[in-house]
Amino acid sequence: MAVIRPLKLSASGDLIEMSSGEVQLLINEAIRLYGTAPGIELSYDQGSDDGTGFQYKLGAIVENRLQASPLATGSSPWPTPAASTYVATSYEAMMLNMTWRTAFPYKNRAGSSYANQSYPIYYRSGGIVQAASWVDMKDTIIAPALTSLASSAITPAAAAGTYFVSTNTSETDATLVSPNPIAKDTQADIAGFAVGSLPETQDQPDNSQTVDYYLHRVNTPAEVPFTVPAVTLDPEHSINTMSRSVYQDMILHLMQYFAVWGASYNIALRYQTGTSAYLTSIGYNTRGSGITDTYTTSYLRRYEQPNSSTYYSQNVPTGTPSVQTTKYLGVGLS
């Protein structure tokens, strides 16, 4: 770790170390900036990734619903029908897209608004003033900000520009990514299977019990005042306060870069789907509503004799559907 205490210029021109509260405001601003242009985006996309390696689909969410067997027909009591089977629907519409695909500015800052300015300066041992390295910036501001973004929180102050799942199409402090649900939980119409003449239609969902799941992005909070650190300016190597907008450009680029490329430092921001146990095992936090798979595993055999020489039998779903598995959208640092 190389956590530093950036310097600021006082009204009289003295260099003063920032307080821990002022450093925290810099971290908060990094979170806010990320929300304006996330380095890792999720979208609803039924197509394939672009083949660059910077896009990929999150894991499929499979949903099951018990259906009736095919009708068995015979000329004497009673034919034996096949077992009931499941209708399995795979939902795989969440696309992860890495937006920062270029070399990092600390290697080539040409063309950026901060090309001639250092990272914030600080006092090293002995009271010597030194410009922070990109490692110092990562450890002091970027890593804490990304850690917040990868938490289970879904408030703008803590998680701007990150994603969660909800059964609602509208959520406070969030924006709906797509009106299309990323997954559904459906159930068999148990009551419908129990009445009427055979043959029963094999697949009869109870539409009144369907639950839709939607992807939301956490909104960006309002900008709050923060103290801009002092830097050295090239080519004269003078010390001054970086302009607010230039500092914001620098921090946004750092956030975007490390969200995509930070795997070497375990701070790359990533999303995955899975059970709570699985996500916990890989160090990820769950985000929003769990995506349930509710179905009954029971079926019964119905019989009918439509005429004197014909006999029907068919297995149909019965019992009370219950939640069999629950998967979540997870977020974490890799």
FENJO-V94695 format. One record per pair of residues at least 24 apart in sequence whose C-alpha atoms are under 6 Angstrom apart, sorted by the first residue. I is the first residue (numbers start at 0). J is the second residue. Records with the same first field share a line. If there is no record, write none. Layout:
I = J ; J
This chain:
1 = 135 ; 138
2 = 135 ; 138 ; 139
5 = 119 ; 120 ; 121
6 = 120 ; 121 ; 228 ; 229
7 = 228 ; 229
24 = 225
26 = 140 ; 144
30 = 144
31 = 159 ; 219
32 = 251
34 = 159 ; 160 ; 219
37 = 160
38 = 97 ; 98 ; 99 ; 255 ; 258
39 = 96 ; 97
40 = 95 ; 96
41 = 94 ; 95
42 = 93 ; 94
43 = 92 ; 93
44 = 92 ; 94
45 = 92
53 = 97
54 = 95 ; 96
55 = 94 ; 95
56 = 93 ; 94 ; 95
57 = 93 ; 271
58 = 272
59 = 90 ; 91
60 = 89 ; 90
61 = 88 ; 89
62 = 87 ; 88 ; 292
63 = 87
64 = 186 ; 187 ; 294
66 = 201 ; 202
67 = 201 ; 314 ; 315
68 = 313 ; 314
70 = 198 ; 313
71 = 311 ; 312
72 = 310 ; 311
73 = 309 ; 310
74 = 308 ; 309 ; 310
80 = 313
83 = 314
90 = 182
99 = 256
112 = 245
115 = 232 ; 233
116 = 231 ; 232
117 = 230 ; 231
119 = 228 ; 229 ; 230
120 = 230
149 = 330 ; 331
151 = 284 ; 285 ; 286
155 = 217 ; 218 ; 219 ; 220
156 = 220
159 = 217 ; 218 ; 219
160 = 216 ; 217
161 = 216 ; 217
162 = 215 ; 216
163 = 214 ; 215 ; 286 ; 287
164 = 213 ; 214 ; 287 ; 288
165 = 212 ; 213 ; 287 ; 288
166 = 211 ; 212 ; 213
172 = 218
173 = 216 ; 217 ; 218
174 = 215 ; 216
175 = 215
176 = 214 ; 215
180 = 211 ; 212 ; 213
181 = 212 ; 213
182 = 212
183 = 210 ; 211
184 = 209 ; 210 ; 292
185 = 209
186 = 294
189 = 317
262 = 333
265 = 332 ; 333
266 = 332 ; 333
267 = 332 ; 333
268 = 331 ; 332
269 = 330 ; 331
270 = 329 ; 330
271 = 328 ; 329
272 = 327 ; 328 ; 329
273 = 326 ; 327
274 = 326 ; 327
283 = 329 ; 330 ; 331
284 = 329 ; 330
285 = 327 ; 328 ; 329
286 = 328 ; 329
289 = 325 ; 326 ; 327
290 = 325 ; 326 ; 327
291 = 324 ; 325
292 = 322 ; 323 ; 324
293 = 320 ; 321 ; 322 ; 323
294 = 320 ; 321
295 = 320
